[in-house]
Amino acid sequence: MPQTKEIPRLSTSEMDEIVFETIKQNPGSTSRQIRLILEDDPRGIFKESFLINSLKRLEEEQRRIVKRAKKEFEHGKIVRKYFVRDEDSEFQFHLKLGKDILEEIIEYNSNQRIFAFATGKKTIAIALENNEYYKKTAKFYESLEKMEENDLVKLRFPDVFVEFYGLIPHSYSIQYLPPDENKAIRIEIIENVESQKDYEPKKTKRILILEDEEDYCEDLVTRLEDEGHIVEYAKDITSFLEKLEKKSFDFVSIDKRIVSETDEKNIAGKMFFEVLKACPNAEVGLLTNKLEKSEEDYFTKLGFKTILRKKEKRTGDQLVKILRAL
């Protein structure tokens, strides 16, 4: 009987290297495009869950790849694109500002740290570290490297800003916005992207997901972030309740079969009321592998806005459509 030739197994690092080479050969690809390319691999080992984790590992390696939330749109969605990072880091972004401007607007002196605050998809505020207004309202913020040159201060932005705003040379211009009452220099990123012409902005929502299947949840988070939403997730009830206590959310998704430390039944129902206490205006959805008709009626009457089954394809796409309608 003829023996079937076995295809050698690859280590995780070897598989990561294949993903890296695929990005190198196909710069500007989205994760879905990379996945489609790798689907043709004869080993059949590049599953969606592996690719998500592989991209995450590569992003953690310095100077390997850059993930960019580019303001390009496909079917009305923000798409993230992956590029191999140049060794000379062509993705660096600097601003030069006069000391007199900094002193006048943000009350800067040489001993203070300057921060960049991501205030919107196209806007950035530059202010001092102790600016409480922007700390509370920004999507995220990071310290800027600074170098003083005579009467100028040169500010280097960290990679997270380069990636989020797509600050690739020749693809954008900067417009300064009028100073505001919160002691910040504000700039707007103007991008040269034809596909924005017909785009109608959608409202960004703050979303919290309670889900203990990590690979499934990461894919769901990626899909929602692609749509422009701000997403957090918790793998257990304790961290879920902590997040509810600290922040306000517009939509909360709860896994019906989440394990509770006390082995309580109907934990999803109990968490529903916790959400209402913390975020009375939030819409609440249920994620489940299977659901009896009587259970579905119960959760609907309780007030769950959506009930999605994990085994159905494209759960993330279904949730995106629901969020657009809210």
C-alpha positions, 0 to 999 in steps of 0.5 A: 500500500503506497504511503502518503507523504506527510507535509512537515509541521511548522512551528509557530515562529515559522508560520508567523514568518510566512504571514510576515512574508505575505504582508511584505509581498502584498503591502497594504492588504487588510487582514481579510485579504491576507487570510484569503491569500493564505487559504491557498496554502496546501497545509490548510493551517492558516485558520482565521484564529491563528492569523489574528494571533499571528498578526498580534505577535508580529505587531509586538515585534519592533520594526516588523509590521505596522497596522494602520487604521487608514481612512479608506473605505470599502462598502462604508467601512474603515479598513485596516491595512498592514505594511512591513515597517521600513528599517529606516522607519519612513513612517515617523511623523514629526511636528515643529512648533515655535516655543512662543506658540507653545508657551502662549497656548499650552503654557509650556516650559522646558521641564514639562512633558507634551502629550498627543491626544487622539480626539477623533478620527482626523483630529489630534490635540497637543497639550501638557501631561496634566490636561485633565479635559483631554485625558477624559475625552480622548480615545487614547493619548501618548507622550511625545519625544521632544527636541528643542532647536533654538526657538523651535520644539520638534515633536516626534509622534509614537507609532500608535498615532502613525498607525491610527491616522495613517501618517504615511508620507505624501498621503496627508496634509496638516491643518491647524485648528483654532486654539480652544479653551482647554489649552491645546494646539489642535490639528486636523489630518487631511488625507488624499483619499478619493474613496472618502468622497461618498462616505457618510460618517457613522456614529462611533459607539462604545461597546463592551463584550463579555465573552470567554472564547478569546479567539472568537471574541478577538475576531468580533472586536476586530470587525467592530473596530473596522467599523470605527467603534471603540471596543473593550472586552472582558473574559470573566464577570469580575473584569466585566463589572470593573469595566462597567463601573469605570466607563459608560457604554452604548452597547453591551454584548453578553455571552449566555453561557459565561461561567460564574464563580458561584456557578449561578444559573441565568447569569446573563439575566443578572448581568443585564440588570448590572448593565442597566444600573451602570449604563441606563441608556445602553442597548444590550445584546445576547451571544449564544451557541444555542437557545430554546424558543422559551429562552429566546422569549424570556430574554426578549421580554427581559429587554435584550435588543439583539440575540445572535447565535455564534454558530451562524456565519458572520456574526460580526457583520450581523452585529455591525448592521444592528449597530448601524440601525441603533 
